[in-house]
């Protein structure tokens, strides 16, 4: 069985919003806001819910470009897929502030917008394909 997760690729001013998982090293561990799809929940609503839970940021389905979606597979050393993270693109037209006090502190200890150059150093290797959305 493949575990399903969903998240948002949030872009602004040619930067991507990434979060750092608590207790992990500061390079090659960052990710998009994402999490488990609950029973009866579709991928888009799971992505929106997880973003609000983890970062305190609330978005609505009409803000999402549902044409800009995809997924990333997690595979074991035999190439068998064991997890799939569905993602949706959210391109912001104006800046937003990330209130570090609203982060889900048991999971996330930092979130912010990173340039492509900085994101390449910090993003978890499975999520590097998402950097194609940056120039």
KEMARDREN-407914 format. One record per residue (C-alpha): residue number from 1; residue in three letters; chain; x, y, z. Coordinates in nm, 3 decimals, padded with zeros to 5 digits. Layout:
BEGIN
<nr = NUM rest = ALA kette = A X = X Y = Y Z = Z>
...
END
This chain:
BEGIN
<nr = 1 rest = UNK kette = A X = 00.000 Y = 00.000 Z = 00.000>
<nr = 2 rest = UNK kette = A X = 00.124 Y = 00.346 Z = -00.089>
<nr = 3 rest = UNK kette = A X = 00.097 Y = 00.611 Z = 00.183>
<nr = 4 rest = UNK kette = A X = -00.050 Y = 00.936 Z = 00.049>
<nr = 5 rest = UNK kette = A X = 00.050 Y = 01.286 Z = 00.157>
<nr = 6 rest = UNK kette = A X = -00.030 Y = 01.625 Z = 00.008>
<nr = 7 rest = UNK kette = A X = 00.123 Y = 01.971 Z = 00.023>
<nr = 8 rest = UNK kette = A X = 00.160 Y = 02.313 Z = -00.132>
<nr = 9 rest = UNK kette = A X = 00.443 Y = 02.458 Z = -00.338>
<nr = 10 rest = UNK kette = A X = 00.406 Y = 02.823 Z = -00.237>
<nr = 11 rest = UNK kette = A X = 00.592 Y = 03.068 Z = -00.461>
<nr = 12 rest = UNK kette = A X = 00.649 Y = 03.441 Z = -00.439>
<nr = 13 rest = UNK kette = A X = 00.900 Y = 03.669 Z = -00.610>
<nr = 14 rest = UNK kette = A X = 01.090 Y = 03.373 Z = -00.757>
<nr = 15 rest = UNK kette = A X = 01.129 Y = 03.215 Z = -00.413>
<nr = 16 rest = UNK kette = A X = 00.982 Y = 02.898 Z = -00.262>
<nr = 17 rest = UNK kette = A X = 00.840 Y = 02.860 Z = 00.088>
<nr = 18 rest = UNK kette = A X = 01.017 Y = 02.578 Z = 00.269>
<nr = 19 rest = UNK kette = A X = 00.997 Y = 02.453 Z = 00.625>
<nr = 20 rest = UNK kette = A X = 01.263 Y = 02.294 Z = 00.841>
<nr = 21 rest = UNK kette = A X = 01.173 Y = 01.980 Z = 01.038>
<nr = 22 rest = UNK kette = A X = 01.251 Y = 02.011 Z = 01.408>
<nr = 23 rest = UNK kette = A X = 01.563 Y = 01.830 Z = 01.523>
<nr = 24 rest = UNK kette = A X = 01.707 Y = 01.777 Z = 01.175>
<nr = 25 rest = UNK kette = A X = 02.030 Y = 01.910 Z = 01.027>
<nr = 26 rest = UNK kette = A X = 02.008 Y = 02.249 Z = 00.854>
<nr = 27 rest = UNK kette = A X = 02.098 Y = 02.129 Z = 00.505>
<nr = 28 rest = UNK kette = A X = 01.923 Y = 01.878 Z = 00.277>
<nr = 29 rest = UNK kette = A X = 01.619 Y = 01.840 Z = 00.505>
<nr = 30 rest = UNK kette = A X = 01.376 Y = 02.123 Z = 00.419>
<nr = 31 rest = UNK kette = A X = 01.042 Y = 02.049 Z = 00.261>
<nr = 32 rest = UNK kette = A X = 00.718 Y = 02.203 Z = 00.146>
<nr = 33 rest = UNK kette = A X = 00.433 Y = 02.209 Z = 00.398>
<nr = 34 rest = UNK kette = A X = 00.274 Y = 01.867 Z = 00.361>
<nr = 35 rest = UNK kette = A X = 00.120 Y = 01.580 Z = 00.551>
<nr = 36 rest = UNK kette = A X = -00.104 Y = 01.275 Z = 00.558>
<nr = 37 rest = UNK kette = A X = -00.428 Y = 01.266 Z = 00.363>
<nr = 38 rest = UNK kette = A X = -00.701 Y = 01.179 Z = 00.609>
<nr = 39 rest = UNK kette = A X = -00.978 Y = 00.932 Z = 00.532>
<nr = 40 rest = UNK kette = A X = -01.245 Y = 01.092 Z = 00.314>
<nr = 41 rest = UNK kette = A X = -01.025 Y = 01.394 Z = 00.237>
<nr = 42 rest = UNK kette = A X = -00.913 Y = 01.486 Z = -00.114>
<nr = 43 rest = UNK kette = A X = -00.552 Y = 01.579 Z = -00.188>
<nr = 44 rest = UNK kette = A X = -00.616 Y = 01.952 Z = -00.230>
<nr = 45 rest = UNK kette = A X = -00.797 Y = 01.990 Z = 00.101>
<nr = 46 rest = UNK kette = A X = -00.530 Y = 01.784 Z = 00.277>
<nr = 47 rest = UNK kette = A X = -00.262 Y = 02.017 Z = 00.136>
<nr = 48 rest = UNK kette = A X = -00.452 Y = 02.325 Z = 00.255>
<nr = 49 rest = UNK kette = A X = -00.519 Y = 02.176 Z = 00.600>
<nr = 50 rest = UNK kette = A X = -00.159 Y = 02.068 Z = 00.651>
<nr = 51 rest = UNK kette = A X = -00.029 Y = 02.411 Z = 00.549>
<nr = 52 rest = UNK kette = A X = -00.256 Y = 02.578 Z = 00.802>
<nr = 53 rest = UNK kette = A X = -00.165 Y = 02.328 Z = 01.077>
<nr = 54 rest = UNK kette = A X = 00.210 Y = 02.346 Z = 01.020>
<nr = 55 rest = UNK kette = A X = 00.258 Y = 02.713 Z = 00.930>
<nr = 56 rest = UNK kette = A X = -00.056 Y = 02.892 Z = 01.045>
<nr = 57 rest = UNK kette = A X = -00.124 Y = 03.002 Z = 00.686>
<nr = 58 rest = UNK kette = A X = -00.480 Y = 02.971 Z = 00.558>
<nr = 59 rest = UNK kette = A X = -00.550 Y = 02.951 Z = 00.186>
<nr = 60 rest = UNK kette = A X = -00.863 Y = 02.856 Z = -00.007>
<nr = 61 rest = UNK kette = A X = -00.908 Y = 02.617 Z = -00.300>
<nr = 62 rest = UNK kette = A X = -00.981 Y = 02.905 Z = -00.540>
<nr = 63 rest = UNK kette = A X = -00.627 Y = 03.039 Z = -00.479>
<nr = 64 rest = UNK kette = A X = -00.471 Y = 02.719 Z = -00.611>
<nr = 65 rest = UNK kette = A X = -00.379 Y = 02.660 Z = -00.974>
<nr = 66 rest = UNK kette = A X = -00.513 Y = 02.305 Z = -01.004>
<nr = 67 rest = UNK kette = A X = -00.342 Y = 02.272 Z = -01.343>
<nr = 68 rest = UNK kette = A X = -00.012 Y = 02.317 Z = -01.156>
<nr = 69 rest = UNK kette = A X = -00.008 Y = 01.993 Z = -00.968>
<nr = 70 rest = UNK kette = A X = 00.192 Y = 01.676 Z = -00.956>
<nr = 71 rest = UNK kette = A X = 00.341 Y = 01.423 Z = -00.721>
<nr = 72 rest = UNK kette = A X = 00.672 Y = 01.296 Z = -00.590>
<nr = 73 rest = UNK kette = A X = 00.729 Y = 00.930 Z = -00.514>
<nr = 74 rest = UNK kette = A X = 00.933 Y = 00.790 Z = -00.229>
<nr = 75 rest = UNK kette = A X = 01.089 Y = 00.459 Z = -00.331>
<nr = 76 rest = UNK kette = A X = 01.284 Y = 00.198 Z = -00.139>
<nr = 77 rest = UNK kette = A X = 01.622 Y = 00.062 Z = -00.251>
<nr = 78 rest = UNK kette = A X = 01.444 Y = -00.183 Z = -00.483>
<nr = 79 rest = UNK kette = A X = 01.252 Y = 00.095 Z = -00.658>
<nr = 80 rest = UNK kette = A X = 00.919 Y = 00.009 Z = -00.495>
<nr = 81 rest = UNK kette = A X = 00.701 Y = 00.313 Z = -00.427>
<nr = 82 rest = UNK kette = A X = 00.597 Y = 00.332 Z = -00.062>
<nr = 83 rest = UNK kette = A X = 00.483 Y = 00.696 Z = -00.037>
<nr = 84 rest = UNK kette = A X = 00.344 Y = 00.953 Z = -00.279>
<nr = 85 rest = UNK kette = A X = 00.333 Y = 01.325 Z = -00.201>
<nr = 86 rest = UNK kette = A X = 00.080 Y = 01.511 Z = -00.415>
<nr = 87 rest = UNK kette = A X = 00.149 Y = 01.881 Z = -00.453>
<nr = 88 rest = UNK kette = A X = -00.031 Y = 02.190 Z = -00.578>
<nr = 89 rest = UNK kette = A X = 00.119 Y = 02.520 Z = -00.692>
<nr = 90 rest = UNK kette = A X = 00.019 Y = 02.843 Z = -00.519>
<nr = 91 rest = UNK kette = A X = 00.168 Y = 03.156 Z = -00.675>
<nr = 92 rest = UNK kette = A X = 00.126 Y = 03.458 Z = -00.450>
<nr = 93 rest = UNK kette = A X = 00.077 Y = 03.804 Z = -00.598>
<nr = 94 rest = UNK kette = A X = 00.179 Y = 03.984 Z = -00.281>
<nr = 95 rest = UNK kette = A X = 00.415 Y = 03.903 Z = 00.004>
<nr = 96 rest = UNK kette = A X = 00.306 Y = 03.728 Z = 00.320>
<nr = 97 rest = UNK kette = A X = 00.472 Y = 03.722 Z = 00.658>
<nr = 98 rest = UNK kette = A X = 00.558 Y = 03.390 Z = 00.817>
<nr = 99 rest = UNK kette = A X = 00.483 Y = 03.421 Z = 01.187>
<nr = 100 rest = UNK kette = A X = 00.741 Y = 03.188 Z = 01.341>
<nr = 101 rest = UNK kette = A X = 00.534 Y = 03.175 Z = 01.663>
<nr = 102 rest = UNK kette = A X = 00.247 Y = 03.005 Z = 01.474>
<nr = 103 rest = UNK kette = A X = 00.455 Y = 02.713 Z = 01.348>
<nr = 104 rest = UNK kette = A X = 00.359 Y = 02.364 Z = 01.459>
<nr = 105 rest = UNK kette = A X = 00.649 Y = 02.360 Z = 01.706>
<nr = 106 rest = UNK kette = A X = 00.650 Y = 01.985 Z = 01.765>
<nr = 107 rest = UNK kette = A X = 00.727 Y = 01.934 Z = 01.393>
<nr = 108 rest = UNK kette = A X = 00.860 Y = 02.259 Z = 01.241>
<nr = 109 rest = UNK kette = A X = 01.115 Y = 02.504 Z = 01.383>
<nr = 110 rest = UNK kette = A X = 01.157 Y = 02.743 Z = 01.086>
<nr = 111 rest = UNK kette = A X = 00.977 Y = 02.839 Z = 00.766>
<nr = 112 rest = UNK kette = A X = 01.063 Y = 03.101 Z = 00.508>
<nr = 113 rest = UNK kette = A X = 01.096 Y = 03.191 Z = 00.142>
<nr = 114 rest = UNK kette = A X = 01.424 Y = 03.083 Z = -00.014>
<nr = 115 rest = UNK kette = A X = 01.586 Y = 03.167 Z = -00.346>
<nr = 116 rest = UNK kette = A X = 01.662 Y = 02.882 Z = -00.585>
<nr = 117 rest = UNK kette = A X = 02.031 Y = 02.895 Z = -00.490>
<nr = 118 rest = UNK kette = A X = 01.959 Y = 02.873 Z = -00.116>
<nr = 119 rest = UNK kette = A X = 01.681 Y = 02.617 Z = -00.162>
<nr = 120 rest = UNK kette = A X = 01.914 Y = 02.386 Z = -00.356>
<nr = 121 rest = UNK kette = A X = 02.138 Y = 02.363 Z = -00.048>
<nr = 122 rest = UNK kette = A X = 01.858 Y = 02.308 Z = 00.201>
<nr = 123 rest = UNK kette = A X = 01.580 Y = 02.110 Z = 00.031>
<nr = 124 rest = UNK kette = A X = 01.543 Y = 01.736 Z = 00.085>
<nr = 125 rest = UNK kette = A X = 01.671 Y = 01.553 Z = -00.226>
<nr = 126 rest = UNK kette = A X = 01.333 Y = 01.404 Z = -00.315>
<nr = 127 rest = UNK kette = A X = 01.188 Y = 01.755 Z = -00.344>
<nr = 128 rest = UNK kette = A X = 01.462 Y = 01.905 Z = -00.564>
<nr = 129 rest = UNK kette = A X = 01.246 Y = 01.857 Z = -00.877>
<nr = 130 rest = UNK kette = A X = 01.014 Y = 02.128 Z = -00.736>
<nr = 131 rest = UNK kette = A X = 01.286 Y = 02.387 Z = -00.788>
<nr = 132 rest = UNK kette = A X = 01.203 Y = 02.387 Z = -01.162>
<nr = 133 rest = UNK kette = A X = 00.927 Y = 02.633 Z = -01.068>
<nr = 134 rest = UNK kette = A X = 01.197 Y = 02.890 Z = -00.983>
<nr = 135 rest = UNK kette = A X = 01.405 Y = 03.078 Z = -01.238>
END
